């Protein structure tokens, strides 16, 4: 597997959207806002997107989903546990004093059905990693781990937001620890680092 990753940092929360591509086929992960930039990056690289995959449904991660989904006519995958959170996105954005309304996606497919979908050359492993949200997931694609806001380069994400659980977050960190430490972790915020570095940062934060 020789996937390449394009990172697009967008919106006031400086959230990372990722475009994973190989042989002209692409997956879009967490399109949070600035749909035009995401679409332009796909078109300028002559990519054919197959699906949108979301790690979770906080408003800063789903803001561009509907525009991108309808533009390319592709499925949008989200864990069932985060569908209620997605539907209340415009309520929860008030927590962050955001003035931008989110267009809540109209069609969503459960990540449980991802194996039955045509994702081209990609073998996507879904790891359930709740804690930041109830239905938080991570995606392992080749040598890349897309962790959303569950684990970042500076350590674990927050568990005090809607859908969060400190206990579930700790259990998710244990799942990460069982993965190869040389995976590159692409988180919802911040720069890519190795999984080993992120876990070490997390251990330091708890010490």
Secondary structure as GFF3:
##gff-version 3
##sequence-region A 1 207
A	DSSP	beta_strand	4	10	.	.	.	ID=ss1
A	DSSP	beta_strand	15	22	.	.	.	ID=ss2
A	DSSP	beta_strand	25	29	.	.	.	ID=ss3
A	DSSP	alpha_helix	35	44	.	.	.	ID=ss4
A	DSSP	beta_strand	48	53	.	.	.	ID=ss5
A	DSSP	alpha_helix	59	62	.	.	.	ID=ss6
A	DSSP	alpha_helix	65	72	.	.	.	ID=ss7
A	DSSP	beta_strand	75	78	.	.	.	ID=ss8
A	DSSP	three_ten_helix	80	82	.	.	.	ID=ss9
A	DSSP	alpha_helix	83	87	.	.	.	ID=ss10
A	DSSP	alpha_helix	89	92	.	.	.	ID=ss11
A	DSSP	three_ten_helix	93	96	.	.	.	ID=ss12
A	DSSP	beta_strand	109	110	.	.	.	ID=ss13
A	DSSP	three_ten_helix	111	116	.	.	.	ID=ss14
A	DSSP	beta_strand	124	128	.	.	.	ID=ss15
A	DSSP	beta_strand	137	141	.	.	.	ID=ss16
A	DSSP	beta_strand	144	148	.	.	.	ID=ss17
A	DSSP	beta_strand	151	152	.	.	.	ID=ss18
A	DSSP	beta_strand	155	156	.	.	.	ID=ss19
A	DSSP	alpha_helix	166	177	.	.	.	ID=ss20
A	DSSP	beta_strand	184	187	.	.	.	ID=ss21
A	DSSP	beta_strand	193	194	.	.	.	ID=ss22
A	DSSP	alpha_helix	195	206	.	.	.	ID=ss23
###
